[in-house]
């Protein structure tokens, strides 16, 4: 039996302590009281800038900025990251996945702490070309998640490429940096042009994105070493994922932000469990990479044709299984549960809800032994487990199929 390193216990106990103390001292409400009015005033004062940018309205600009928003959206990364694993760039894939989960958590926590509005759609023109954008519009504004994620992921990708190619040419490095800056600039301007964010949201996204990127570049090697060769990795990450569901602020009104966090929390858990179990089989540094004699492009296409249907099937089965299993388990343990959307038999009318029973319950309120809620939303557990199963299949089940099919 493996011993449990003291830092793991201390880290998890630190998060649990923060959850308890944050609830006792109302950290979310106090922080919001200092920041919300200030940020909201900047949103209003930034409206003329938004209107000035929107004066250049054109259907081609609508299409360009809507397309760029899709390219850096969470659904895009959900589809793109499996390709990195299957192309042989496993180290980059797992680090970008964990970075994306970290960005999503930090960004959405800030949104739901500050609860600052987006630019008013009655004043500015808001373009929501996709269902994903319509859902994003339901979130609070500061910071711009698209800007934050673009800064972090494009910056980390540039660093990885320069390190992987061992290129020391300053001109190439500057050219790559210029491309990243241009891409971030287009994303930032596009979010204002589309009426999704104000200037203060963009500045917040840039500032928090740069801070997260600097932090991640200093710790990513240690995190990766722990994931591939540490002790008690799966159990540690499972407890961490559970605690992060509670270490989330209560917004003034329910938004999709907590759902996004839960999904990527599950993705990170599934990736860590799968990689830790199969690192020496499928994810070591000597695995075949695409466009090499050991992994031709036709074989890579075959991987895509096998991989995507498989992970979608796993996601469907995971969801169906947890929808059946979790309510039964909760009933056996005597835990009252409700469902917002996944289990119709557990839903109840909005009129029956108490004012403090919003979907993203507060820190202590979510913990059973401190709860003041009449019931718990089983959808959170279903969402977490279905995305854990999906991510696990990307790095464990699907590579096993590739091995059997000689892909």
C-alpha positions as CSV (number, residue, x, y, z in Angstrom):
1,X,0.0,0.0,0.0
2,X,1.4,3.4,-1.0
3,X,2.1,6.0,1.7
4,X,0.3,9.3,1.3
5,X,2.7,12.2,0.9
6,X,2.1,14.9,3.5
7,X,1.8,17.7,0.9
8,X,-1.2,16.0,-0.7
9,X,-3.1,15.8,2.7
10,X,-2.1,19.4,3.5
11,X,-3.2,20.7,0.1
12,X,-6.6,19.0,0.3
13,X,-7.1,20.1,3.9
14,X,-6.2,23.6,2.9
15,X,-8.9,23.7,0.2
16,X,-11.5,22.2,2.6
17,X,-10.5,24.7,5.3
18,X,-10.9,27.5,2.7
19,X,-14.4,26.2,1.8
20,X,-15.5,26.3,5.4
21,X,-13.9,29.7,6.3
22,X,-15.2,31.3,3.1
23,X,-18.7,30.4,4.0
24,X,-18.4,31.4,7.7
25,X,-17.0,34.8,6.9
26,X,-19.1,35.4,3.7
27,X,-16.1,36.1,1.5
28,X,-18.1,36.0,-1.7
29,X,-20.6,38.6,-0.6
30,X,-18.0,40.9,0.9
31,X,-15.8,40.7,-2.2
32,X,-18.8,41.4,-4.4
33,X,-19.7,44.4,-2.3
34,X,-16.3,46.0,-3.0
35,X,-16.0,45.1,-6.7
36,X,-19.5,44.9,-8.3
37,X,-20.4,48.5,-8.3
38,X,-17.0,49.6,-9.5
39,X,-16.9,47.2,-12.4
40,X,-20.5,47.9,-13.3
41,X,-19.8,51.6,-13.6
42,X,-16.9,50.9,-16.0
43,X,-19.2,48.6,-18.1
44,X,-21.6,51.6,-18.4
45,X,-18.9,54.1,-19.1
46,X,-17.4,51.8,-21.7
47,X,-20.6,51.7,-23.8
48,X,-19.5,54.5,-26.1
49,X,-16.3,52.6,-27.0
50,X,-18.5,49.5,-27.9
51,X,-20.8,51.7,-30.0
52,X,-17.8,53.3,-31.7
53,X,-16.4,49.8,-32.7
54,X,-19.8,48.6,-33.8
55,X,-20.1,51.6,-36.2
56,X,-18.0,49.4,-38.5
57,X,-20.7,46.8,-38.7
58,X,-20.5,44.6,-41.8
59,X,-21.7,41.1,-42.5
60,X,-18.1,39.9,-43.2
61,X,-16.9,41.2,-39.8
62,X,-19.9,39.6,-38.2
63,X,-18.9,36.2,-39.8
64,X,-15.2,36.7,-39.0
65,X,-15.6,37.5,-35.3
66,X,-18.4,34.9,-34.8
67,X,-16.1,32.3,-36.3
68,X,-13.1,33.3,-34.2
69,X,-15.3,33.1,-31.1
70,X,-16.2,29.5,-32.0
71,X,-12.6,28.7,-32.6
72,X,-11.7,29.6,-29.0
73,X,-14.8,28.3,-27.4
74,X,-15.0,25.5,-24.8
75,X,-16.8,23.1,-27.3
76,X,-14.0,23.7,-29.8
77,X,-11.3,22.7,-27.3
78,X,-13.4,19.7,-26.2
79,X,-13.2,18.5,-29.9
80,X,-9.7,19.6,-30.5
81,X,-7.9,18.3,-27.4
82,X,-8.6,14.6,-28.3
83,X,-6.8,15.1,-31.6
84,X,-3.7,16.2,-29.8
85,X,-3.7,12.9,-27.7
86,X,-4.3,10.8,-30.8
87,X,-1.7,12.6,-32.9
88,X,1.0,11.5,-30.4
89,X,1.6,14.9,-28.7
90,X,0.3,13.5,-25.4
91,X,2.4,15.8,-23.1
92,X,1.1,18.9,-24.8
93,X,-2.5,17.5,-24.8
94,X,-2.7,16.7,-21.1
95,X,-1.0,20.0,-20.1
96,X,-3.4,22.0,-22.2
97,X,-6.3,20.1,-20.9
98,X,-5.4,20.8,-17.3
99,X,-4.6,24.4,-18.1
100,X,-8.0,24.8,-19.8
101,X,-9.7,23.3,-16.7
102,X,-7.8,25.7,-14.5
103,X,-8.6,28.7,-16.7
104,X,-12.3,27.7,-16.7
105,X,-12.4,27.4,-12.9
106,X,-10.6,30.6,-12.2
107,X,-12.4,32.7,-14.8
108,X,-15.9,31.4,-13.9
109,X,-15.2,31.9,-10.1
110,X,-14.3,35.5,-10.8
111,X,-17.4,36.0,-12.9
112,X,-19.7,34.6,-10.2
113,X,-18.0,36.5,-7.4
114,X,-18.1,39.9,-9.0
115,X,-21.4,39.3,-10.9
116,X,-20.8,42.3,-13.2
117,X,-23.3,42.7,-16.1
118,X,-22.4,42.4,-19.8
119,X,-23.1,45.4,-22.0
120,X,-26.9,46.0,-22.2
121,X,-28.4,44.4,-25.3
122,X,-30.9,47.2,-25.4
123,X,-28.1,49.7,-26.0
124,X,-25.5,47.8,-28.0
125,X,-25.9,45.3,-30.8
126,X,-25.3,41.7,-29.5
127,X,-24.6,39.0,-32.0
128,X,-25.1,35.4,-30.8
129,X,-24.7,33.3,-34.0
130,X,-24.5,29.9,-32.2
131,X,-26.3,28.1,-29.3
132,X,-23.0,28.2,-27.5
133,X,-22.8,32.0,-27.7
134,X,-26.4,32.3,-26.6
135,X,-25.5,30.2,-23.5
136,X,-22.3,32.3,-22.9
137,X,-24.5,35.5,-23.0
138,X,-26.3,34.2,-19.8
139,X,-23.0,34.4,-17.8
140,X,-21.7,37.4,-16.1
141,X,-19.2,39.6,-17.9
142,X,-15.9,40.1,-16.0
143,X,-13.5,38.7,-17.1
144,X,-13.8,37.8,-20.7
145,X,-13.3,34.0,-20.8
146,X,-12.5,34.0,-24.5
147,X,-9.8,36.5,-23.9
148,X,-8.4,34.8,-20.8
149,X,-8.4,31.3,-22.5
150,X,-6.8,32.6,-25.6
151,X,-4.0,34.3,-23.8
152,X,-3.2,31.2,-21.7
153,X,-3.6,28.5,-24.3
154,X,-2.0,30.3,-27.3
155,X,0.8,31.5,-25.0
156,X,1.4,28.0,-23.7
157,X,1.3,26.5,-27.2
158,X,3.9,29.0,-28.4
159,X,6.2,28.1,-25.5
160,X,5.7,24.4,-26.2
161,X,6.5,24.7,-29.9
162,X,9.6,26.7,-29.3
163,X,10.7,24.3,-26.6
164,X,9.8,21.2,-28.7
165,X,11.6,22.4,-31.8
166,X,14.5,23.7,-29.7
167,X,14.5,26.8,-31.8
168,X,16.8,29.5,-30.5
169,X,16.3,31.9,-33.5
170,X,15.1,35.2,-32.0
171,X,13.4,36.2,-35.2
172,X,11.2,33.1,-35.2
173,X,10.4,33.6,-31.6
174,X,9.4,37.2,-32.2
175,X,7.3,36.2,-35.2
176,X,5.5,33.6,-33.1
177,X,4.9,36.1,-30.3
178,X,3.5,38.6,-32.9
179,X,1.1,36.0,-34.2
180,X,-0.1,35.2,-30.7
181,X,-0.6,38.9,-30.0
182,X,-2.5,39.5,-33.2
183,X,-4.7,36.5,-32.4
184,X,-5.5,37.7,-28.9
185,X,-6.1,41.2,-30.3
186,X,-8.6,39.9,-32.8
187,X,-10.4,37.9,-30.2
188,X,-10.6,40.8,-27.8
189,X,-11.9,43.3,-30.4
190,X,-14.3,40.7,-31.6
191,X,-15.9,40.2,-28.2
192,X,-16.5,44.0,-28.0
193,X,-17.7,44.1,-31.6
194,X,-20.2,41.3,-31.0
195,X,-21.6,43.1,-27.9
196,X,-20.6,40.3,-25.6
197,X,-18.1,42.2,-23.5
198,X,-17.1,45.7,-22.5
199,X,-13.6,47.1,-22.4
200,X,-13.2,46.4,-18.7
201,X,-14.0,42.7,-19.3
202,X,-11.3,42.5,-21.9
203,X,-8.8,44.2,-19.7
204,X,-9.7,41.8,-16.9
205,X,-9.4,38.8,-19.2
206,X,-5.9,39.9,-20.4
207,X,-4.7,40.6,-16.8
208,X,-5.9,37.4,-15.3
209,X,-4.8,35.4,-18.4
210,X,-1.3,36.7,-18.2
211,X,-1.2,36.0,-14.4
212,X,-2.5,32.4,-14.9
213,X,-0.1,31.8,-17.8
214,X,2.9,33.0,-15.8
215,X,1.9,30.8,-12.9
216,X,1.3,27.8,-15.1
217,X,4.7,28.1,-16.9
218,X,6.3,27.9,-13.5
219,X,4.5,24.8,-12.2
220,X,3.4,22.8,-15.3
221,X,6.5,20.5,-15.2
222,X,5.9,19.6,-11.6
223,X,2.2,18.9,-12.2
224,X,3.0,16.8,-15.3
225,X,5.6,14.7,-13.3
226,X,3.0,14.2,-10.6
227,X,0.3,13.1,-13.0
228,X,2.5,10.5,-14.8
229,X,4.6,9.2,-11.9
230,X,3.2,10.4,-8.6
231,X,1.7,8.5,-5.7
232,X,-2.0,8.2,-5.1
233,X,-2.7,10.3,-8.2
234,X,-6.1,9.0,-9.0
235,X,-7.4,9.2,-5.4
236,X,-5.9,12.6,-4.9
237,X,-7.4,14.0,-8.0
238,X,-10.8,12.5,-7.3
239,X,-10.9,14.2,-3.9
240,X,-9.7,17.4,-5.4
241,X,-12.4,17.3,-8.1
242,X,-15.0,16.7,-5.4
243,X,-13.8,19.7,-3.3
244,X,-13.7,22.0,-6.3
245,X,-17.4,21.5,-6.7
246,X,-17.8,23.1,-3.3
247,X,-15.1,25.7,-3.6
248,X,-17.2,27.7,-5.9
249,X,-18.9,31.0,-5.2
250,X,-22.7,31.6,-5.1
251,X,-23.7,34.0,-7.8
252,X,-26.6,36.5,-7.4
253,X,-28.5,34.6,-10.1
254,X,-27.9,31.1,-11.6
255,X,-25.8,31.1,-14.7
256,X,-24.2,28.3,-16.9
257,X,-20.8,29.0,-15.4
258,X,-21.0,26.4,-12.7
259,X,-22.1,23.8,-15.3
260,X,-19.0,24.6,-17.5
261,X,-16.7,24.3,-14.5
262,X,-18.3,21.0,-13.5
263,X,-17.8,19.6,-17.0
264,X,-14.1,20.6,-17.3
265,X,-13.6,19.4,-13.7
266,X,-14.8,16.0,-14.9
267,X,-12.6,16.2,-18.0
268,X,-9.5,16.9,-16.0
269,X,-10.3,14.0,-13.6
270,X,-10.9,11.5,-16.5
271,X,-7.6,12.6,-18.2
272,X,-5.6,12.2,-15.0
273,X,-7.0,8.8,-14.2
274,X,-6.6,7.5,-17.7
275,X,-3.0,8.9,-18.3
276,X,-1.8,7.7,-14.9
277,X,-3.0,4.2,-15.6
278,X,-1.8,3.9,-19.2
279,X,1.2,6.3,-19.4
280,X,3.8,3.6,-20.2
281,X,1.5,2.0,-22.8
282,X,0.1,5.0,-24.7
283,X,1.3,8.3,-23.5
284,X,5.1,8.2,-23.0
285,X,7.4,10.5,-25.0
286,X,8.3,7.8,-27.6
287,X,4.8,7.2,-28.9
288,X,4.4,7.5,-32.7
289,X,3.5,11.0,-33.9
290,X,1.4,12.0,-36.9
291,X,3.2,12.8,-40.2
292,X,6.0,10.3,-39.3
293,X,6.6,6.8,-40.8
294,X,5.1,5.3,-37.7
295,X,1.8,7.2,-37.9
296,X,0.8,8.2,-41.4
297,X,-1.9,10.7,-42.1
298,X,-4.4,8.0,-43.4
299,X,-3.8,6.1,-40.1
300,X,-4.5,9.3,-38.2
301,X,-7.8,9.7,-40.1
302,X,-8.6,6.2,-39.1
303,X,-8.0,7.1,-35.5
304,X,-10.5,10.0,-35.8
305,X,-13.1,7.8,-37.5
306,X,-12.8,5.3,-34.6
307,X,-12.2,7.7,-31.8
308,X,-14.9,10.3,-32.0
309,X,-17.9,7.8,-32.3
310,X,-16.4,5.8,-29.4
311,X,-16.1,8.8,-27.0
312,X,-19.6,10.0,-27.9
313,X,-20.9,6.5,-27.2
314,X,-19.1,6.5,-23.9
315,X,-20.5,9.9,-23.0
316,X,-24.0,8.7,-23.8
317,X,-23.6,5.5,-21.8
318,X,-22.0,7.3,-18.8
319,X,-24.9,9.8,-18.7
320,X,-27.5,7.1,-18.9
321,X,-25.8,5.0,-16.2
322,X,-25.3,7.9,-13.8
323,X,-28.9,9.1,-14.3
324,X,-30.0,5.7,-13.2
325,X,-27.4,5.1,-10.5
326,X,-27.1,8.4,-8.6
327,X,-30.8,8.8,-7.6
328,X,-30.8,5.2,-6.4
329,X,-27.6,5.7,-4.4
330,X,-28.9,9.0,-2.9
331,X,-32.1,7.2,-1.9
332,X,-30.2,4.4,-0.3
333,X,-28.2,6.9,1.7
334,X,-31.2,9.0,2.6
335,X,-30.0,12.1,0.7
336,X,-32.9,14.1,-0.8
337,X,-32.1,15.0,-4.4
338,X,-33.7,17.0,-7.2
339,X,-32.9,17.4,-10.9
340,X,-33.0,20.6,-12.9
341,X,-33.1,18.8,-16.3
342,X,-31.6,15.3,-16.4
343,X,-34.1,13.3,-14.4
344,X,-37.7,14.6,-15.0
345,X,-39.1,12.5,-12.2
346,X,-37.0,14.4,-9.7
347,X,-37.8,17.9,-11.0
348,X,-40.1,20.3,-9.2
349,X,-41.7,23.6,-10.0
350,X,-39.9,26.8,-9.5
351,X,-42.6,28.0,-7.1
352,X,-41.5,25.3,-4.7
353,X,-38.0,26.5,-4.5
354,X,-36.8,28.6,-1.6
355,X,-35.0,31.8,-2.5
356,X,-31.6,30.4,-1.3
357,X,-32.0,27.2,-3.3
358,X,-30.4,28.2,-6.5
359,X,-28.5,25.7,-8.6
360,X,-25.0,26.8,-7.6
361,X,-25.4,26.5,-3.9
362,X,-22.9,28.2,-1.6
363,X,-19.8,26.7,-0.1
364,X,-21.1,25.2,3.1
365,X,-24.7,24.9,1.9
366,X,-23.5,22.2,-0.6
367,X,-21.9,20.1,2.1
368,X,-24.4,17.5,3.4
369,X,-23.4,17.8,7.0
370,X,-23.7,21.6,7.0
371,X,-26.6,21.9,4.6
372,X,-29.6,24.1,5.0
373,X,-31.0,22.9,1.6
374,X,-34.0,20.7,1.4
375,X,-32.5,18.8,-1.5
376,X,-29.4,18.5,-3.7
377,X,-29.1,18.9,-7.5
378,X,-28.2,15.4,-8.8
379,X,-27.4,17.0,-12.2
380,X,-24.0,18.1,-10.9
381,X,-22.9,14.6,-10.1
382,X,-24.3,13.3,-13.4
383,X,-22.4,16.0,-15.4
384,X,-19.2,15.4,-13.5
385,X,-19.2,11.6,-14.0
386,X,-20.3,11.7,-17.7
387,X,-17.4,14.0,-18.6
388,X,-15.0,12.0,-16.5
389,X,-16.0,8.9,-18.5
390,X,-15.7,10.8,-21.8
391,X,-12.2,12.0,-21.0
392,X,-11.1,8.6,-19.6
393,X,-12.2,7.0,-22.9
394,X,-10.0,9.6,-24.9
395,X,-6.8,8.5,-23.2
396,X,-7.5,4.9,-22.2
397,X,-10.3,3.1,-24.0
398,X,-9.8,4.6,-27.5
399,X,-5.9,4.1,-27.5
400,X,-6.6,0.5,-26.6
401,X,-8.9,0.2,-29.6
402,X,-6.1,1.8,-31.8
403,X,-3.7,-0.8,-30.5
404,X,-6.1,-3.7,-31.3
405,X,-6.8,-2.2,-34.8
406,X,-3.2,-1.5,-35.5
407,X,-3.9,2.2,-36.0
